[in-house]
Amino acid sequence: MDSEKETSTEQLMRRVRGLFAKAEGTDNEREAETFRAKAYELLAKHNLDEMAVRASGQHTAASARDNEIVVVRFDVPSLYRTERILLLASVMVPLYCKSIDCGDGVVRCLGVRAQLDRARFLYSLLMPQMISATSKYVPDDPFDRAAVVQERRSHMAGFADTVYKRLLKAAADAIGDSGSNAAEVVRELIKRVDAAFDAKYPHRTSGTGNRYGGAGFAAGARSGNAADVGHTRMGGSRKALGS
């Protein structure tokens, strides 16, 4: 990887970590949310700026490599697999990547290398937070094992849903702030990724999905809203995520 790009990424993540550290360090929830929103905004703006540079056609060797369409394989553990895959899609989609569940815990994500790298990094930070937050969640009846499992699944789904909405809003705001040219850059990228995805996986099928709700989902949504990215249906057939 190009050393200049590494430096730029490290600087970005240091700023993001700093914002989330400030959010964690205050008891004022409104103030904390302001810091978190700024962190997501920073990530989205940085991503959009890089996309605009790559779309300009003035490529260096590093930017040309970043602009390649690639596929990354994820091997997802069996415990709460569906919910882990849901979080993966919730991070990939707002960063203009697409995913397909190939069965047996294998998920392949396709997108422009730079976006995929950033989405993979965010996923690696958010996954342990989702698991940790869920392990601390106590349902109304902690002795009903089946209910506990379902409530925890719903908790994770709520977490993933909130992360998805926050990232999507940050991306939309970044486009709005940057004007019509930015929107066109995004449209062209999405068309390019869609075309590559359709060519790579022409015979995929859509899953029926899982239903989540109740207290677990609401609690997970609250945990997702507090997620600190600075620290630390599916089955056997092919089903597209974020298609």
PyRosetta script that sets phi, psi and omega in degrees:
from pyrosetta import init, pose_from_sequence

init()
pose = pose_from_sequence("MDSEKETSTEQLMRRVRGLFAKAEGTDNEREAETFRAKAYELLAKHNLDEMAVRASGQHTAASARDNEIVVVRFDVPSLYRTERILLLASVMVPLYCKSIDCGDGVVRCLGVRAQLDRARFLYSLLMPQMISATSKYVPDDPFDRAAVVQERRSHMAGFADTVYKRLLKAAADAIGDSGSNAAEVVRELIKRVDAAFDAKYPHRTSGTGNRYGGAGFAAGARSGNAADVGHTRMGGSRKALGS")
pose.set_psi(1, 141.6)
pose.set_omega(1, -178.7)
pose.set_phi(2, -62.1)
pose.set_psi(2, 133.1)
pose.set_omega(2, -175.2)
pose.set_phi(3, -64.7)
pose.set_psi(3, -33.3)
pose.set_omega(3, 179.0)
pose.set_phi(4, -65.8)
pose.set_psi(4, -40.8)
pose.set_omega(4, 179.3)
pose.set_phi(5, -65.2)
pose.set_psi(5, -40.8)
pose.set_omega(5, 178.1)
pose.set_phi(6, -59.7)
pose.set_psi(6, -42.4)
pose.set_omega(6, 179.8)
pose.set_phi(7, -63.5)
pose.set_psi(7, -43.8)
pose.set_omega(7, 179.4)
pose.set_phi(8, -61.9)
pose.set_psi(8, -44.5)
pose.set_omega(8, 179.7)
pose.set_phi(9, -64.8)
pose.set_psi(9, -42.7)
pose.set_omega(9, 179.3)
pose.set_phi(10, -62.1)
pose.set_psi(10, -40.3)
pose.set_omega(10, 178.2)
pose.set_phi(11, -64.0)
pose.set_psi(11, -42.3)
pose.set_omega(11, 178.8)
pose.set_phi(12, -60.0)
pose.set_psi(12, -50.2)
pose.set_omega(12, -176.3)
pose.set_phi(13, -68.5)
pose.set_psi(13, -30.1)
pose.set_omega(13, 174.8)
pose.set_phi(14, -63.7)
pose.set_psi(14, -40.9)
pose.set_omega(14, 178.3)
pose.set_phi(15, -65.8)
pose.set_psi(15, -41.9)
pose.set_omega(15, 178.5)
pose.set_phi(16, -62.9)
pose.set_psi(16, -45.8)
pose.set_omega(16, 178.8)
pose.set_phi(17, -59.8)
pose.set_psi(17, -39.3)
pose.set_omega(17, 179.4)
pose.set_phi(18, -63.2)
pose.set_psi(18, -41.3)
pose.set_omega(18, 179.0)
pose.set_phi(19, -65.1)
pose.set_psi(19, -41.9)
pose.set_omega(19, 179.3)
pose.set_phi(20, -72.4)
pose.set_psi(20, -28.9)
pose.set_omega(20, 174.3)
pose.set_phi(21, -64.9)
pose.set_psi(21, -38.4)
pose.set_omega(21, 176.7)
pose.set_phi(22, -65.7)
pose.set_psi(22, -39.5)
pose.set_omega(22, 178.5)
pose.set_phi(23, -62.7)
pose.set_psi(23, -40.7)
pose.set_omega(23, -179.0)
pose.set_phi(24, -70.5)
pose.set_psi(24, -26.7)
pose.set_omega(24, -173.8)
pose.set_phi(25, -87.6)
pose.set_psi(25, 1.7)
pose.set_omega(25, 179.8)
pose.set_phi(26, -117.1)
pose.set_psi(26, 146.7)
pose.set_omega(26, 176.1)
pose.set_phi(27, -91.0)
pose.set_psi(27, -5.9)
pose.set_omega(27, 179.2)
pose.set_phi(28, -85.8)
pose.set_psi(28, 107.4)
pose.set_omega(28, -174.2)
pose.set_phi(29, -64.5)
pose.set_psi(29, -34.7)
pose.set_omega(29, 178.3)
pose.set_phi(30, -64.7)
pose.set_psi(30, -41.3)
pose.set_omega(30, 178.1)
pose.set_phi(31, -66.9)
pose.set_psi(31, -40.7)
pose.set_omega(31, 179.4)
pose.set_phi(32, -62.0)
pose.set_psi(32, -42.5)
pose.set_omega(32, -179.6)
pose.set_phi(33, -65.0)
pose.set_psi(33, -33.9)
pose.set_omega(33, 176.8)
pose.set_phi(34, -62.1)
pose.set_psi(34, -43.4)
pose.set_omega(34, 178.4)
pose.set_phi(35, -64.4)
pose.set_psi(35, -43.1)
pose.set_omega(35, -179.6)
pose.set_phi(36, -64.2)
pose.set_psi(36, -43.8)
pose.set_omega(36, 179.5)
pose.set_phi(37, -61.0)
pose.set_psi(37, -38.5)
pose.set_omega(37, 178.7)
pose.set_phi(38, -64.4)
pose.set_psi(38, -37.1)
pose.set_omega(38, 178.8)
pose.set_phi(39, -64.0)
pose.set_psi(39, -46.9)
pose.set_omega(39, 177.8)
pose.set_phi(40, -63.7)
pose.set_psi(40, -39.2)
pose.set_omega(40, 178.1)
pose.set_phi(41, -60.9)
pose.set_psi(41, -43.1)
pose.set_omega(41, -179.4)
pose.set_phi(42, -62.8)
pose.set_psi(42, -43.9)
pose.set_omega(42, 178.6)
pose.set_phi(43, -61.6)
pose.set_psi(43, -45.7)
pose.set_omega(43, -177.9)
pose.set_phi(44, -65.2)
pose.set_psi(44, -43.1)
pose.set_omega(44, -178.5)
pose.set_phi(45, -65.7)
pose.set_psi(45, -42.8)
pose.set_omega(45, 178.6)
pose.set_phi(46, -60.7)
pose.set_psi(46, -42.7)
pose.set_omega(46, 179.7)
pose.set_phi(47, -62.7)
pose.set_psi(47, -44.3)
pose.set_omega(47, -178.9)
pose.set_phi(48, -66.4)
pose.set_psi(48, -40.3)
pose.set_omega(48, 178.4)
pose.set_phi(49, -60.3)
pose.set_psi(49, -42.9)
pose.set_omega(49, 178.5)
pose.set_phi(50, -63.9)
pose.set_psi(50, -39.8)
pose.set_omega(50, 178.8)
pose.set_phi(51, -61.4)
pose.set_psi(51, -41.9)
pose.set_omega(51, -178.9)
pose.set_phi(52, -63.9)
pose.set_psi(52, -39.9)
pose.set_omega(52, 178.9)
pose.set_phi(53, -64.1)
pose.set_psi(53, -45.3)
pose.set_omega(53, -179.5)
pose.set_phi(54, -64.9)
pose.set_psi(54, -36.3)
pose.set_omega(54, -178.7)
pose.set_phi(55, -71.1)
pose.set_psi(55, -18.4)
pose.set_omega(55, -178.7)
pose.set_phi(56, -68.8)
pose.set_psi(56, -18.6)
pose.set_omega(56, 179.0)
pose.set_phi(57, 85.2)
pose.set_psi(57, -3.5)
pose.set_omega(57, 179.7)
pose.set_phi(58, -92.0)
pose.set_psi(58, 76.5)
pose.set_omega(58, -172.1)
pose.set_phi(59, -89.2)
pose.set_psi(59, 138.1)
pose.set_omega(59, 161.7)
pose.set_phi(60, -90.5)
pose.set_psi(60, 175.5)
pose.set_omega(60, 177.6)
pose.set_phi(61, -60.2)
pose.set_psi(61, -38.9)
pose.set_omega(61, -178.4)
pose.set_phi(62, -69.6)
pose.set_psi(62, -43.9)
pose.set_omega(62, -177.9)
pose.set_phi(63, -70.0)
pose.set_psi(63, -32.2)
pose.set_omega(63, 176.4)
pose.set_phi(64, -64.6)
pose.set_psi(64, -40.6)
pose.set_omega(64, 177.6)
pose.set_phi(65, -65.4)
pose.set_psi(65, -42.2)
pose.set_omega(65, 179.2)
pose.set_phi(66, -62.4)
pose.set_psi(66, -26.0)
pose.set_omega(66, -175.4)
pose.set_phi(67, -88.5)
pose.set_psi(67, -1.2)
pose.set_omega(67, 179.7)
pose.set_phi(68, -71.7)
pose.set_psi(68, 145.0)
pose.set_omega(68, 170.9)
pose.set_phi(69, -82.1)
pose.set_psi(69, 125.5)
pose.set_omega(69, -178.8)
pose.set_phi(70, -132.8)
pose.set_psi(70, 166.2)
pose.set_omega(70, 175.7)
pose.set_phi(71, -121.9)
pose.set_psi(71, 131.8)
pose.set_omega(71, 178.5)
pose.set_phi(72, -117.7)
pose.set_psi(72, 134.2)
pose.set_omega(72, 179.0)
pose.set_phi(73, -95.1)
pose.set_psi(73, 135.1)
pose.set_omega(73, 173.7)
pose.set_phi(74, -117.6)
pose.set_psi(74, 131.3)
pose.set_omega(74, 174.0)
pose.set_phi(75, -104.6)
pose.set_psi(75, 108.6)
pose.set_omega(75, -170.9)
pose.set_phi(76, -96.1)
pose.set_psi(76, 127.7)
pose.set_omega(76, 179.2)
pose.set_phi(77, -59.2)
pose.set_psi(77, 157.4)
pose.set_omega(77, -175.6)
pose.set_phi(78, -72.0)
pose.set_psi(78, -30.9)
pose.set_omega(78, -178.2)
pose.set_phi(79, -67.1)
pose.set_psi(79, 119.2)
pose.set_omega(79, -178.0)
pose.set_phi(80, 53.1)
pose.set_psi(80, 42.7)
pose.set_omega(80, -175.5)
pose.set_phi(81, -60.3)
pose.set_psi(81, -46.3)
pose.set_omega(81, -177.0)
pose.set_phi(82, -58.9)
pose.set_psi(82, -41.2)
pose.set_omega(82, -177.9)
pose.set_phi(83, -73.0)
pose.set_psi(83, -33.9)
pose.set_omega(83, 175.3)
pose.set_phi(84, -64.0)
pose.set_psi(84, -41.9)
pose.set_omega(84, 178.4)
pose.set_phi(85, -65.9)
pose.set_psi(85, -35.3)
pose.set_omega(85, 176.9)
pose.set_phi(86, -62.1)
pose.set_psi(86, -42.8)
pose.set_omega(86, 177.0)
pose.set_phi(87, -64.5)
pose.set_psi(87, -39.9)
pose.set_omega(87, 178.6)
pose.set_phi(88, -58.3)
pose.set_psi(88, -46.8)
pose.set_omega(88, 177.8)
pose.set_phi(89, -64.2)
pose.set_psi(89, -35.9)
pose.set_omega(89, -177.9)
pose.set_phi(90, -66.2)
pose.set_psi(90, -24.2)
pose.set_omega(90, 176.9)
pose.set_phi(91, -90.6)
pose.set_psi(91, -38.6)
pose.set_omega(91, -176.0)
pose.set_phi(92, -67.5)
pose.set_psi(92, -46.4)
pose.set_omega(92, -172.2)
pose.set_phi(93, -59.9)
pose.set_psi(93, -47.8)
pose.set_omega(93, -179.9)
pose.set_phi(94, -66.2)
pose.set_psi(94, -14.8)
pose.set_omega(94, 176.3)
pose.set_phi(95, -103.0)
pose.set_psi(95, 20.9)
pose.set_omega(95, 170.1)
pose.set_phi(96, 64.4)
pose.set_psi(96, 34.9)
pose.set_omega(96, 174.3)
pose.set_phi(97, -115.0)
pose.set_psi(97, 163.1)
pose.set_omega(97, -179.4)
pose.set_phi(98, -129.5)
pose.set_psi(98, 153.1)
pose.set_omega(98, -175.6)
pose.set_phi(99, -131.7)
pose.set_psi(99, 153.0)
pose.set_omega(99, 174.9)
pose.set_phi(100, -139.0)
pose.set_psi(100, 132.7)
pose.set_omega(100, 177.5)
pose.set_phi(101, -86.6)
pose.set_psi(101, 116.3)
pose.set_omega(101, -177.5)
pose.set_phi(102, -96.3)
pose.set_psi(102, 4.7)
pose.set_omega(102, 178.9)
pose.set_phi(103, 91.5)
pose.set_psi(103, 158.8)
pose.set_omega(103, 178.3)
pose.set_phi(104, 56.7)
pose.set_psi(104, 32.1)
pose.set_omega(104, 176.4)
pose.set_phi(105, 81.2)
pose.set_psi(105, 5.0)
pose.set_omega(105, 179.5)
pose.set_phi(106, -95.1)
pose.set_psi(106, 121.0)
pose.set_omega(106, 175.8)
pose.set_phi(107, -122.8)
pose.set_psi(107, 132.7)
pose.set_omega(107, 176.6)
pose.set_phi(108, -112.8)
pose.set_psi(108, 131.8)
pose.set_omega(108, -179.2)
pose.set_phi(109, -114.4)
pose.set_psi(109, 134.6)
pose.set_omega(109, -176.7)
pose.set_phi(110, -121.2)
pose.set_psi(110, 138.3)
pose.set_omega(110, 177.3)
pose.set_phi(111, 174.8)
pose.set_psi(111, -178.2)
pose.set_omega(111, 174.6)
pose.set_phi(112, -67.4)
pose.set_psi(112, 136.4)
pose.set_omega(112, -171.7)
pose.set_phi(113, -51.7)
pose.set_psi(113, -44.6)
pose.set_omega(113, -177.1)
pose.set_phi(114, -62.3)
pose.set_psi(114, -43.6)
pose.set_omega(114, 178.6)
pose.set_phi(115, -67.3)
pose.set_psi(115, -40.2)
pose.set_omega(115, 178.7)
pose.set_phi(116, -63.2)
pose.set_psi(116, -41.0)
pose.set_omega(116, 178.7)
pose.set_phi(117, -60.5)
pose.set_psi(117, -43.1)
pose.set_omega(117, -179.2)
pose.set_phi(118, -69.2)
pose.set_psi(118, -40.6)
pose.set_omega(118, 178.5)
pose.set_phi(119, -64.6)
pose.set_psi(119, -40.7)
pose.set_omega(119, 178.9)
pose.set_phi(120, -63.8)
pose.set_psi(120, -39.2)
pose.set_omega(120, 178.8)
pose.set_phi(121, -64.5)
pose.set_psi(121, -46.0)
pose.set_omega(121, 178.7)
pose.set_phi(122, -62.3)
pose.set_psi(122, -41.6)
pose.set_omega(122, 179.1)
pose.set_phi(123, -60.4)
pose.set_psi(123, -42.1)
pose.set_omega(123, -178.9)
pose.set_phi(124, -65.6)
pose.set_psi(124, -27.5)
pose.set_omega(124, 177.7)
pose.set_phi(125, -81.9)
pose.set_psi(125, -40.2)
pose.set_omega(125, -173.6)
pose.set_phi(126, -79.6)
pose.set_psi(126, -30.7)
pose.set_omega(126, -177.2)
pose.set_phi(127, -58.0)
pose.set_psi(127, -51.9)
pose.set_omega(127, 179.2)
pose.set_phi(128, -62.7)
pose.set_psi(128, -29.5)
pose.set_omega(128, 176.9)
pose.set_phi(129, -67.8)
pose.set_psi(129, -40.4)
pose.set_omega(129, 178.8)
pose.set_phi(130, -63.9)
pose.set_psi(130, -44.9)
pose.set_omega(130, 180.0)
pose.set_phi(131, -63.6)
pose.set_psi(131, -43.2)
pose.set_omega(131, -178.9)
pose.set_phi(132, -64.5)
pose.set_psi(132, -45.7)
pose.set_omega(132, -179.3)
pose.set_phi(133, -63.0)
pose.set_psi(133, -38.7)
pose.set_omega(133, -179.2)
pose.set_phi(134, -69.8)
pose.set_psi(134, -36.6)
pose.set_omega(134, -179.7)
pose.set_phi(135, -65.6)
pose.set_psi(135, -23.2)
pose.set_omega(135, -179.8)
pose.set_phi(136, -89.8)
pose.set_psi(136, -10.1)
pose.set_omega(136, -177.7)
pose.set_phi(137, -79.0)
pose.set_psi(137, 127.3)
pose.set_omega(137, -180.0)
pose.set_phi(138, -111.0)
pose.set_psi(138, 113.3)
pose.set_omega(138, 178.6)
pose.set_phi(139, -66.7)
pose.set_psi(139, 171.1)
pose.set_omega(139, -178.9)
pose.set_phi(140, -60.0)
pose.set_psi(140, -38.8)
pose.set_omega(140, 179.0)
pose.set_phi(141, -119.9)
pose.set_psi(141, 88.4)
pose.set_omega(141, -174.9)
pose.set_phi(142, -70.2)
pose.set_psi(142, -6.7)
pose.set_omega(142, -178.6)
pose.set_phi(143, -97.2)
pose.set_psi(143, -6.9)
pose.set_omega(143, 175.5)
pose.set_phi(144, -91.8)
pose.set_psi(144, 98.4)
pose.set_omega(144, -171.2)
pose.set_phi(145, -60.1)
pose.set_psi(145, -45.1)
pose.set_omega(145, -179.5)
pose.set_phi(146, -61.7)
pose.set_psi(146, -40.3)
pose.set_omega(146, 179.3)
pose.set_phi(147, -67.6)
pose.set_psi(147, -38.2)
pose.set_omega(147, 179.1)
pose.set_phi(148, -61.5)
pose.set_psi(148, -46.1)
pose.set_omega(148, 179.5)
pose.set_phi(149, -59.9)
pose.set_psi(149, -46.0)
pose.set_omega(149, -179.1)
pose.set_phi(150, -65.4)
pose.set_psi(150, -41.1)
pose.set_omega(150, 179.2)
pose.set_phi(151, -64.9)
pose.set_psi(151, -37.1)
pose.set_omega(151, 178.7)
pose.set_phi(152, -70.7)
pose.set_psi(152, -36.0)
pose.set_omega(152, 174.1)
pose.set_phi(153, -62.2)
pose.set_psi(153, -43.3)
pose.set_omega(153, 178.7)
pose.set_phi(154, -64.3)
pose.set_psi(154, -37.2)
pose.set_omega(154, 178.1)
pose.set_phi(155, -60.2)
pose.set_psi(155, -46.5)
pose.set_omega(155, 179.6)
pose.set_phi(156, -64.9)
pose.set_psi(156, -38.8)
pose.set_omega(156, 178.4)
pose.set_phi(157, -64.0)
pose.set_psi(157, -39.9)
pose.set_omega(157, 177.1)
pose.set_phi(158, -63.7)
pose.set_psi(158, -40.5)
pose.set_omega(158, 177.1)
pose.set_phi(159, -60.0)
pose.set_psi(159, -50.4)
pose.set_omega(159, -178.1)
pose.set_phi(160, -63.1)
pose.set_psi(160, -40.0)
pose.set_omega(160, -179.2)
pose.set_phi(161, -61.9)
pose.set_psi(161, -41.2)
pose.set_omega(161, -179.3)
pose.set_phi(162, -70.3)
pose.set_psi(162, -41.3)
pose.set_omega(162, 176.2)
pose.set_phi(163, -58.8)
pose.set_psi(163, -44.7)
pose.set_omega(163, 179.2)
pose.set_phi(164, -58.5)
pose.set_psi(164, -48.2)
pose.set_omega(164, -177.8)
pose.set_phi(165, -64.6)
pose.set_psi(165, -38.4)
pose.set_omega(165, -179.3)
pose.set_phi(166, -68.2)
pose.set_psi(166, -43.5)
pose.set_omega(166, 178.6)
pose.set_phi(167, -66.1)
pose.set_psi(167, -39.6)
pose.set_omega(167, 179.7)
pose.set_phi(168, -64.7)
pose.set_psi(168, -42.3)
pose.set_omega(168, 178.7)
pose.set_phi(169, -64.4)
pose.set_psi(169, -41.8)
pose.set_omega(169, 179.2)
pose.set_phi(170, -62.6)
pose.set_psi(170, -40.6)
pose.set_omega(170, 178.8)
pose.set_phi(171, -64.9)
pose.set_psi(171, -43.7)
pose.set_omega(171, -180.0)
pose.set_phi(172, -64.9)
pose.set_psi(172, -41.4)
pose.set_omega(172, 178.7)
pose.set_phi(173, -63.2)
pose.set_psi(173, -39.5)
pose.set_omega(173, 179.6)
pose.set_phi(174, -63.7)
pose.set_psi(174, -40.2)
pose.set_omega(174, 177.4)
pose.set_phi(175, -65.0)
pose.set_psi(175, -44.8)
pose.set_omega(175, 179.8)
pose.set_phi(176, -60.4)
pose.set_psi(176, -38.4)
pose.set_omega(176, -179.6)
pose.set_phi(177, -72.7)
pose.set_psi(177, -24.0)
pose.set_omega(177, -174.3)
pose.set_phi(178, -95.1)
pose.set_psi(178, -11.9)
pose.set_omega(178, 175.3)
pose.set_phi(179, 94.1)
pose.set_psi(179, -176.7)
pose.set_omega(179, -171.9)
pose.set_phi(180, -64.6)
pose.set_psi(180, -32.6)
pose.set_omega(180, -179.7)
pose.set_phi(181, -61.7)
pose.set_psi(181, -39.2)
pose.set_omega(181, 179.5)
pose.set_phi(182, -64.7)
pose.set_psi(182, -41.3)
pose.set_omega(182, 178.9)
pose.set_phi(183, -61.3)
pose.set_psi(183, -38.8)
pose.set_omega(183, 179.4)
pose.set_phi(184, -67.7)
pose.set_psi(184, -39.8)
pose.set_omega(184, 177.0)
pose.set_phi(185, -58.5)
pose.set_psi(185, -44.3)
pose.set_omega(185, -179.1)
pose.set_phi(186, -66.3)
pose.set_psi(186, -44.3)
pose.set_omega(186, 179.4)
pose.set_phi(187, -58.7)
pose.set_psi(187, -43.4)
pose.set_omega(187, -179.8)
pose.set_phi(188, -66.5)
pose.set_psi(188, -38.3)
pose.set_omega(188, 177.9)
pose.set_phi(189, -64.0)
pose.set_psi(189, -45.2)
pose.set_omega(189, -179.2)
pose.set_phi(190, -61.9)
pose.set_psi(190, -42.4)
pose.set_omega(190, 178.3)
pose.set_phi(191, -61.8)
pose.set_psi(191, -40.5)
pose.set_omega(191, -179.4)
pose.set_phi(192, -65.4)
pose.set_psi(192, -45.3)
pose.set_omega(192, 179.6)
pose.set_phi(193, -66.7)
pose.set_psi(193, -42.9)
pose.set_omega(193, 178.6)
pose.set_phi(194, -58.9)
pose.set_psi(194, -44.0)
pose.set_omega(194, -178.4)
pose.set_phi(195, -64.3)
pose.set_psi(195, -42.3)
pose.set_omega(195, 179.2)
pose.set_phi(196, -66.2)
pose.set_psi(196, -38.7)
pose.set_omega(196, -179.8)
pose.set_phi(197, -66.8)
pose.set_psi(197, -43.6)
pose.set_omega(197, 179.6)
pose.set_phi(198, -64.3)
pose.set_psi(198, -37.1)
pose.set_omega(198, 179.7)
pose.set_phi(199, -71.5)
pose.set_psi(199, -35.8)
pose.set_omega(199, -177.4)
pose.set_phi(200, -77.1)
pose.set_psi(200, -38.7)
pose.set_omega(200, -175.7)
pose.set_phi(201, -129.0)
pose.set_psi(201, 70.5)
pose.set_omega(201, -174.9)
pose.set_phi(202, -74.5)
pose.set_psi(202, -18.3)
pose.set_omega(202, -173.3)
pose.set_phi(203, -110.9)
pose.set_psi(203, 23.1)
pose.set_omega(203, -179.9)
pose.set_phi(204, -69.3)
pose.set_psi(204, 159.2)
pose.set_omega(204, 176.4)
pose.set_phi(205, -124.8)
pose.set_psi(205, 161.2)
pose.set_omega(205, 179.7)
pose.set_phi(206, -94.9)
pose.set_psi(206, 139.4)
pose.set_omega(206, 177.2)
pose.set_phi(207, -89.7)
pose.set_psi(207, 161.2)
pose.set_omega(207, 179.5)
pose.set_phi(208, -81.1)
pose.set_psi(208, -18.0)
pose.set_omega(208, 176.9)
pose.set_phi(209, 82.5)
pose.set_psi(209, 178.1)
pose.set_omega(209, 178.9)
pose.set_phi(210, -121.3)
pose.set_psi(210, 148.7)
pose.set_omega(210, 178.6)
pose.set_phi(211, -97.7)
pose.set_psi(211, 130.9)
pose.set_omega(211, 178.7)
pose.set_phi(212, -126.8)
pose.set_psi(212, 157.4)
pose.set_omega(212, 177.6)
pose.set_phi(213, 173.3)
pose.set_psi(213, -168.4)
pose.set_omega(213, 175.8)
pose.set_phi(214, 79.2)
pose.set_psi(214, -165.0)
pose.set_omega(214, -175.3)
pose.set_phi(215, -64.0)
pose.set_psi(215, -36.4)
pose.set_omega(215, -179.3)
pose.set_phi(216, -62.1)
pose.set_psi(216, -44.7)
pose.set_omega(216, 179.9)
pose.set_phi(217, -62.6)
pose.set_psi(217, -44.5)
pose.set_omega(217, -179.6)
pose.set_phi(218, -62.7)
pose.set_psi(218, -41.8)
pose.set_omega(218, 179.6)
pose.set_phi(219, -66.5)
pose.set_psi(219, -39.3)
pose.set_omega(219, 177.7)
pose.set_phi(220, -65.1)
pose.set_psi(220, -37.0)
pose.set_omega(220, 177.3)
pose.set_phi(221, -61.8)
pose.set_psi(221, -40.3)
pose.set_omega(221, 177.2)
pose.set_phi(222, -64.8)
pose.set_psi(222, -40.1)
pose.set_omega(222, 178.6)
pose.set_phi(223, -65.4)
pose.set_psi(223, -39.8)
pose.set_omega(223, 178.2)
pose.set_phi(224, -64.7)
pose.set_psi(224, -34.9)
pose.set_omega(224, 178.7)
pose.set_phi(225, -66.6)
pose.set_psi(225, -27.7)
pose.set_omega(225, -179.7)
pose.set_phi(226, -96.2)
pose.set_psi(226, 5.0)
pose.set_omega(226, -175.3)
pose.set_phi(227, -58.0)
pose.set_psi(227, 132.4)
pose.set_omega(227, -178.1)
pose.set_phi(228, -106.7)
pose.set_psi(228, 100.8)
pose.set_omega(228, -177.9)
pose.set_phi(229, -79.2)
pose.set_psi(229, 2.9)
pose.set_omega(229, 179.1)
pose.set_phi(230, -92.0)
pose.set_psi(230, -18.8)
pose.set_omega(230, 178.6)
pose.set_phi(231, -101.3)
pose.set_psi(231, 168.4)
pose.set_omega(231, -175.0)
pose.set_phi(232, 6.9)
pose.set_psi(233, 65.5)
pose.set_omega(233, -143.0)
pose.set_phi(234, -75.9)
pose.set_psi(234, -73.7)
pose.set_omega(234, 175.7)
pose.set_phi(235, 72.2)
pose.set_psi(235, -162.6)
pose.set_omega(235, -172.6)
pose.set_phi(236, -89.3)
pose.set_psi(236, -21.0)
pose.set_omega(236, -178.3)
pose.set_phi(237, -82.3)
pose.set_psi(237, 161.7)
pose.set_omega(237, -179.0)
pose.set_phi(238, -77.4)
pose.set_psi(238, 127.5)
pose.set_omega(238, 179.2)
pose.set_phi(239, -133.9)
pose.set_psi(239, 135.9)
pose.set_omega(239, -178.1)
pose.set_phi(240, -85.2)
pose.set_psi(240, 143.9)
pose.set_omega(240, 174.0)
pose.set_phi(241, -114.5)
pose.set_psi(241, 127.4)
pose.set_omega(241, 177.0)
pose.set_phi(242, 73.3)
pose.set_psi(242, 22.3)
pose.set_omega(242, 178.9)
pose.set_phi(243, -90.0)
pose.dump_pdb("model.pdb")
